[in-house]
Amino acid sequence: MHAFPHHYTVTAAAHQDTANVTVSGAGLNDISTNAPAEFGGPGDQWSPESLIMAAVADCFILSFRAIATASKVDWQSIRCQAVGTLDQVERKMVFTAVELEVTVTASADANAERIERLLHKAEETCLITNSLTADVALKTQVQLG
């Protein structure tokens, strides 16, 4: 790992005659975004709101993967659904809550309680949820088989 602080640069660009915004970063594929349906957008493209929830779910899985690897815990698959609640608080729009529903599948001989502990540790260490002011609720399921 590199020494802190880390810096991440992303550029967003748009033209007056098109509704889409292009988000780009060095060495990354561009992403086309638009406003979500709730704000009058088409609802069929990534939006800043959906990108935040994608970052939460992605970071959670990467955190779990790193913790499980360091703990030498085997698992087969993980799925994380992040649902964010956007509301107005003191005249500002903010995410007030994030609900994470996480399912891990592991072999029949895996220790489900240990995997459960690692999931909670991943929630505690996820840098994206730690960067938000929203309350985070974690619902987990470990499937052995």
C-alpha angles and dihedrals in degrees: 000000000000122000118266140288100061121192127208120192123198127169126208120195135177141173125225093236096055130057097213126093119211115217116197142171134183110282093002133110113256118251122213113215139179139174115290120251090258088066097042097272125131094261093220100095138062112278131191088259094052091044090056091053090046089053090050094051093042094048091048091055093045090049091050091047092052093046093046091049092049089047092047091236116154121218134165106211142351132200123190123188115192119198116187126198113214115197142154116262119178091343093308127108110233139157103256098180141016121197117199120197109190129183122187122189118203138164120286092255095052121117104249094190092054092049088050090054091050091052090055090047089052089054091051094049102039104122094206097055088041087057094054127079092215121111111251122215119190124204114183138189127185116198117196121195 
